[in-house]
Amino acid sequence: MRYRKNLVSILFIFAPILLEIACGAKLAITFPRFPPDTGRQILQLMSGKRKIGVIAMQMPKNFATEMGIESDWSSTVEGAVTNAFMQKGYYEFVDLAGRKQRLSELAYTQSGMTGEQRTIGQELAVDGLLYIMMTAQPRQECKIENEVSLAGAASTLYNVYAATQGKDQIRGADASSPTGVLYLTVFVQAKLTNLETGQSLPISINKPFRQANDTGNQECPSSLLAFEGALRQAADEIASKLSPEMITKQVSIERDASDLPDPVKDRVKEYLAVGYKWAKNKDYESAAENWTSALNESGGTSVSALWNLAIYKWSTGDMDGAEEMFKRAMKAGGPDFFDDEKSELLSAFKEEKKLQAAGGR
């Protein structure tokens, strides 16, 4: 009993130290992950500018009548698209209240940029506009398909388990029943336009949305309910093609100086340790000052200092400076220093650098 108490006391004393060893100080790197198929086009179009506004054109009246929709479609789709884009965290949205009608008219009547659009963009401090319009009548198709009920699925899973355990099976609800399903396709075009250059990147969305009725109900589901789901699906797809996603990685800070000769090792290690402490307190500028001192003290060869400075410069947006430090770290540390985690991070950096170069930033 006394042994257990002593062990608990020892663990309690050393827990903070063990936790620091396991976790250490980390620097948060936030960078945009661009869509694989449209990433370069987005960068070339917007050149890193992020303030945009969303304008959805009014649905043609015959479309609305056919769908039985009385609400303002433009407001609904603007909200859905804005929400989908905000979840990506890349763009900053500007309220276009008071100018939507005029901008919509310009989009209908003009191809390309006009002086009026550019002037409005400057007045609203917006870099680009995202136009959303419906290009064709929505298509509906009702079918009868076997739909799995929750109760039926649960009983089926249990019977599979019972069979493997040699237990009695139960008679539960049928796993599936003929059910009414509505496939609704909305034909939407989204066009991201740079207000300074007039260049645009259009994409078209026409993926069917599946709306199932309650299991066993063979009537065709509500068109209105399916339409709302189709709009949300279209908004998510538009965001996936036209918006980068902000990714945050927690990157470990290095403190090792064993790669250096004895005359300078202790001094470099001291600077690295002080920088590490500043980083733990999220004062990265002070941390970088100490890492720079460590690098200078080592004659420019400390792989830990080079790595830490590369991460710091990346976090501040200094991509050229980060690239230089990464290259020097690779040369100083060799293949043994760049484990799987570091190699993966370096690949992410190279991809972002490449995309930014393609966008002219």
C-alpha positions as CSV (number, residue, x, y, z in Angstrom):
1,M,0.0,0.0,0.0
2,R,2.8,2.4,0.9
3,Y,4.6,1.5,-2.4
4,R,1.5,2.5,-4.3
5,K,1.2,5.8,-2.5
6,N,4.9,6.5,-3.2
7,L,4.5,5.6,-6.8
8,V,1.5,7.9,-7.1
9,S,3.4,10.8,-5.5
10,I,6.3,10.3,-7.9
11,L,4.1,10.3,-10.9
12,F,2.3,13.4,-9.6
13,I,5.6,15.2,-9.2
14,F,7.0,14.2,-12.6
15,A,3.7,14.4,-14.6
16,P,4.3,18.0,-15.9
17,I,7.8,17.0,-17.0
18,L,6.5,13.8,-18.8
19,L,3.7,15.8,-20.4
20,E,6.2,18.4,-21.7
21,I,8.4,15.7,-23.1
22,A,5.5,14.0,-24.8
23,C,3.8,17.1,-26.2
24,G,6.5,19.8,-26.2
25,A,6.0,23.3,-27.7
26,K,4.3,23.5,-31.0
27,L,3.9,26.3,-33.5
28,A,0.5,26.5,-35.4
29,I,0.9,26.7,-39.1
30,T,-2.3,27.7,-41.0
31,F,-2.3,27.4,-44.7
32,P,-4.9,27.0,-47.5
33,R,-5.4,23.7,-49.1
34,F,-6.6,24.4,-52.7
35,P,-9.0,22.2,-54.6
36,P,-7.0,19.8,-56.7
37,D,-8.8,20.5,-60.0
38,T,-9.3,24.3,-59.8
39,G,-6.7,25.4,-57.3
40,R,-4.3,27.0,-59.8
41,Q,-7.2,28.7,-61.6
42,I,-8.4,30.2,-58.3
43,L,-4.9,31.6,-57.6
44,Q,-4.5,33.0,-61.1
45,L,-7.9,34.6,-61.0
46,M,-7.8,36.2,-57.5
47,S,-4.1,36.6,-56.9
48,G,-4.6,35.9,-53.2
49,K,-7.4,38.5,-52.7
50,R,-10.1,37.2,-50.4
51,K,-12.9,39.7,-50.0
52,I,-15.9,38.6,-52.0
53,G,-19.6,39.1,-52.2
54,V,-22.3,36.6,-53.2
55,I,-25.2,37.4,-55.6
56,A,-27.8,34.9,-56.6
57,M,-30.0,35.6,-59.6
58,Q,-33.8,35.4,-59.1
59,M,-35.2,32.1,-60.3
60,P,-37.3,32.4,-63.5
61,K,-41.0,32.6,-62.5
62,N,-41.9,29.5,-64.5
63,F,-39.3,27.5,-62.6
64,A,-40.7,28.7,-59.3
65,T,-44.3,27.9,-60.4
66,E,-43.3,24.4,-61.5
67,M,-41.6,23.8,-58.2
68,G,-44.3,25.3,-56.1
69,I,-41.8,27.7,-54.5
70,E,-43.0,31.0,-53.2
71,S,-40.1,32.1,-51.1
72,D,-37.2,34.2,-52.3
73,W,-34.8,31.7,-53.9
74,S,-32.0,34.1,-54.2
75,S,-31.8,34.8,-50.4
76,T,-32.0,31.1,-49.7
77,V,-29.2,30.1,-52.0
78,E,-27.0,33.1,-51.0
79,G,-27.3,32.0,-47.4
80,A,-26.5,28.4,-48.3
81,V,-23.5,29.3,-50.4
82,T,-22.1,31.8,-47.9
83,N,-22.4,29.3,-45.1
84,A,-20.6,26.6,-47.1
85,F,-17.8,29.0,-48.0
86,M,-17.4,30.3,-44.5
87,Q,-16.9,26.7,-43.2
88,K,-13.8,26.6,-45.5
89,G,-12.4,29.7,-43.6
90,Y,-10.6,31.2,-46.6
91,Y,-12.7,34.1,-48.0
92,E,-14.0,37.1,-46.2
93,F,-17.5,38.1,-47.1
94,V,-18.8,41.6,-47.8
95,D,-22.4,42.6,-47.5
96,L,-23.7,43.8,-50.8
97,A,-26.9,45.3,-49.4
98,G,-28.3,48.1,-51.7
99,R,-26.2,47.1,-54.7
100,K,-27.4,43.5,-55.5
101,Q,-30.1,44.6,-57.9
102,R,-27.7,46.7,-60.0
103,L,-25.0,44.0,-59.9
104,S,-27.5,41.4,-61.0
105,E,-28.6,43.5,-63.9
106,L,-25.0,44.0,-65.0
107,A,-24.4,40.2,-64.8
108,Y,-27.4,39.6,-67.1
109,T,-26.6,42.2,-69.7
110,Q,-22.8,42.3,-69.8
111,S,-20.1,39.7,-70.6
112,G,-16.9,40.5,-68.8
113,M,-15.9,43.6,-66.8
114,T,-17.5,47.0,-67.0
115,G,-16.3,50.2,-65.5
116,E,-19.4,50.4,-63.4
117,Q,-18.8,47.0,-61.8
118,R,-15.2,48.0,-61.0
119,T,-16.4,51.2,-59.4
120,I,-19.0,49.4,-57.3
121,G,-16.3,46.9,-56.2
122,Q,-14.0,49.7,-55.1
123,E,-16.8,51.5,-53.2
124,L,-17.7,48.3,-51.4
125,A,-14.1,47.3,-50.8
126,V,-14.8,43.9,-52.4
127,D,-12.3,42.0,-54.6
128,G,-14.6,39.6,-56.3
129,L,-18.2,38.6,-56.9
130,L,-19.6,35.1,-56.8
131,Y,-22.6,35.0,-59.1
132,I,-25.1,32.1,-58.7
133,M,-27.7,31.4,-61.3
134,M,-30.1,28.6,-62.3
135,T,-29.5,27.7,-66.0
136,A,-32.3,25.2,-66.6
137,Q,-35.5,23.9,-65.3
138,P,-35.0,21.6,-62.3
139,R,-35.5,17.9,-63.2
140,Q,-37.5,15.6,-61.0
141,E,-37.8,11.8,-61.1
142,C,-39.8,9.7,-58.7
143,K,-38.9,6.1,-58.1
144,I,-39.8,3.2,-55.8
145,E,-36.7,1.8,-54.1
146,N,-36.1,-0.5,-51.2
147,E,-35.2,1.7,-48.2
148,V,-33.7,0.3,-45.0
149,S,-35.4,1.2,-41.8
150,L,-33.5,1.8,-38.6
151,A,-35.3,-0.9,-36.8
152,G,-34.8,-3.4,-39.6
153,A,-31.1,-2.6,-39.8
154,A,-30.7,-3.0,-36.1
155,S,-32.4,-6.4,-36.0
156,T,-30.3,-7.5,-39.0
157,L,-27.1,-6.5,-37.3
158,Y,-28.1,-8.3,-34.1
159,N,-29.0,-11.5,-36.0
160,V,-25.6,-11.5,-37.7
161,Y,-24.0,-11.1,-34.3
162,A,-26.2,-13.8,-32.8
163,A,-25.3,-16.2,-35.6
164,T,-21.6,-15.8,-34.9
165,Q,-22.1,-16.3,-31.2
166,G,-24.5,-19.3,-31.4
167,K,-27.3,-17.4,-29.9
168,D,-31.0,-17.4,-30.8
169,Q,-31.9,-14.9,-33.5
170,I,-34.9,-12.5,-33.2
171,R,-37.7,-11.8,-35.6
172,G,-37.5,-8.1,-36.1
173,A,-38.7,-5.6,-38.6
174,D,-38.0,-6.1,-42.2
175,A,-34.6,-4.8,-43.2
176,S,-36.0,-2.9,-46.2
177,S,-39.4,-1.8,-47.6
178,P,-40.5,-0.3,-50.9
179,T,-40.3,3.4,-50.4
180,G,-40.9,6.5,-52.5
181,V,-37.7,8.3,-53.6
182,L,-37.4,11.6,-55.4
183,Y,-34.3,12.5,-57.4
184,L,-34.1,16.2,-58.0
185,T,-31.5,17.9,-60.1
186,V,-30.9,21.6,-60.0
187,F,-28.8,23.1,-62.8
188,V,-26.7,25.8,-61.2
189,Q,-23.8,27.9,-62.6
190,A,-21.4,29.6,-60.2
191,K,-19.1,32.2,-61.5
192,L,-16.3,33.8,-59.5
193,T,-15.3,37.1,-61.0
194,N,-12.3,39.3,-60.2
195,L,-13.7,42.9,-60.1
196,E,-10.3,44.4,-61.0
197,T,-9.5,42.4,-64.1
198,G,-12.9,41.2,-65.1
199,Q,-11.7,37.6,-65.5
200,S,-14.1,34.9,-64.3
201,L,-14.0,31.2,-63.3
202,P,-17.3,29.5,-64.0
203,I,-18.4,26.0,-62.8
204,S,-21.6,24.1,-63.4
205,I,-23.4,21.9,-60.9
206,N,-25.9,19.3,-61.8
207,K,-25.6,16.4,-59.4
208,P,-29.0,14.8,-58.5
209,F,-30.2,15.0,-54.9
210,R,-31.9,12.0,-53.4
211,Q,-34.8,12.5,-51.0
212,A,-36.4,9.4,-49.6
213,N,-39.8,9.3,-47.9
214,D,-40.4,7.5,-44.6
215,T,-39.6,3.9,-44.9
216,G,-42.5,2.1,-46.4
217,N,-44.3,5.2,-47.6
218,Q,-44.4,4.8,-51.4
219,E,-45.7,8.3,-52.2
220,C,-43.3,10.7,-53.9
221,P,-41.5,12.9,-51.3
222,S,-42.1,16.7,-51.2
223,S,-40.5,18.6,-54.1
224,L,-40.0,21.6,-51.8
225,L,-38.1,19.5,-49.2
226,A,-36.0,18.0,-51.9
227,F,-35.3,21.4,-53.5
228,E,-33.9,22.7,-50.2
229,G,-31.7,19.7,-49.9
230,A,-30.5,20.0,-53.5
231,L,-29.6,23.7,-52.9
232,R,-27.5,22.7,-49.8
233,Q,-25.8,20.0,-51.8
234,A,-25.1,22.4,-54.7
235,A,-23.7,25.0,-52.2
236,D,-21.3,22.5,-50.7
237,E,-20.1,21.4,-54.2
238,I,-19.6,25.0,-55.3
239,A,-17.5,25.7,-52.2
240,S,-15.5,22.5,-52.7
241,K,-14.6,23.7,-56.2
242,L,-14.1,27.5,-55.7
243,S,-12.8,27.8,-52.2
244,P,-9.6,26.7,-50.6
245,E,-9.9,25.2,-47.1
246,M,-7.8,26.6,-44.3
247,I,-5.8,23.8,-42.6
248,T,-4.0,24.2,-39.3
249,K,-1.1,22.0,-38.3
250,Q,0.6,21.9,-34.9
251,V,4.3,21.6,-35.7
252,S,6.9,20.5,-33.2
253,I,9.7,22.8,-32.2
254,E,13.2,21.4,-32.1
255,R,15.7,21.8,-29.2
256,D,18.4,19.3,-30.0
257,A,21.9,20.5,-30.5
258,S,23.7,17.1,-30.5
259,D,24.7,17.6,-34.2
260,L,27.1,20.4,-33.2
261,P,30.7,20.3,-31.8
262,D,31.4,20.8,-28.1
263,P,32.7,24.3,-28.2
264,V,29.3,25.8,-29.4
265,K,26.9,23.0,-28.5
266,D,25.9,24.3,-25.0
267,R,25.5,27.9,-26.1
268,V,23.3,26.9,-29.1
269,K,21.3,24.6,-26.9
270,E,20.7,27.4,-24.4
271,Y,19.3,29.7,-27.2
272,L,17.1,26.9,-28.5
273,A,15.7,26.3,-25.0
274,V,14.9,30.0,-24.5
275,G,13.3,30.1,-27.9
276,Y,11.3,27.0,-27.0
277,K,10.0,28.7,-23.8
278,W,8.9,31.8,-25.8
279,A,7.1,29.6,-28.2
280,K,5.3,27.8,-25.4
281,N,4.0,31.3,-24.3
282,K,3.1,32.0,-28.0
283,D,5.5,34.9,-28.3
284,Y,6.9,33.7,-31.6
285,E,8.8,36.9,-32.4
286,S,10.9,36.5,-29.3
287,A,11.3,32.8,-30.0
288,A,12.5,33.6,-33.5
289,E,15.1,36.1,-32.2
290,N,16.6,33.3,-30.0
291,W,16.5,30.8,-32.8
292,T,18.4,33.3,-35.0
293,S,21.0,33.7,-32.2
294,A,21.3,29.9,-32.0
295,L,21.8,29.8,-35.8
296,N,24.5,32.5,-35.7
297,E,26.2,30.9,-32.7
298,S,26.4,27.6,-34.7
299,G,27.9,29.3,-37.7
300,G,24.7,28.7,-39.6
301,T,24.7,24.9,-39.2
302,S,22.2,24.2,-36.4
303,V,19.5,22.0,-38.0
304,S,17.2,22.6,-35.1
305,A,17.5,26.4,-35.5
306,L,17.0,26.2,-39.3
307,W,13.9,24.0,-38.9
308,N,12.4,26.3,-36.3
309,L,13.0,29.4,-38.3
310,A,11.6,27.8,-41.4
311,I,8.4,27.0,-39.5
312,Y,8.2,30.5,-38.1
313,K,8.7,32.2,-41.5
314,W,6.0,30.0,-42.9
315,S,3.6,31.0,-40.2
316,T,4.2,34.7,-41.0
317,G,3.6,34.2,-44.7
318,D,7.3,34.7,-45.6
319,M,7.3,31.8,-48.1
320,D,10.7,32.7,-49.7
321,G,12.4,32.9,-46.4
322,A,10.8,29.7,-45.2
323,E,11.9,27.9,-48.4
324,E,15.5,29.0,-47.9
325,M,15.5,27.8,-44.3
326,F,14.0,24.4,-45.3
327,K,16.6,23.9,-47.9
328,R,19.4,24.7,-45.5
329,A,17.9,22.4,-42.9
330,M,17.7,19.6,-45.4
331,K,21.4,20.1,-46.3
332,A,22.4,20.3,-42.6
333,G,20.3,17.5,-41.2
334,G,20.3,15.0,-44.1
335,P,17.7,12.3,-44.6
336,D,17.8,11.1,-41.0
337,F,16.5,14.4,-39.7
338,F,13.5,14.5,-42.1
339,D,11.3,11.7,-40.7
340,D,7.8,10.9,-42.2
341,E,6.1,13.8,-40.3
342,K,8.6,16.4,-41.4
343,S,8.6,15.1,-45.0
344,E,4.8,15.3,-45.1
345,L,4.9,18.8,-43.8
346,L,7.6,19.9,-46.3
347,S,5.5,18.5,-49.1
348,A,2.5,20.6,-47.9
349,F,4.8,23.6,-47.9
350,K,6.1,23.0,-51.4
351,E,2.6,22.6,-52.7
352,E,1.4,25.8,-51.2
353,K,4.5,27.7,-52.4
354,K,3.8,26.3,-55.9
355,L,0.2,27.3,-55.9
356,Q,1.0,30.8,-54.6
357,A,3.6,31.2,-57.4
358,A,1.0,30.2,-60.0
359,G,-1.3,32.9,-58.6
360,G,1.3,35.6,-59.0
361,R,1.7,36.3,-55.2
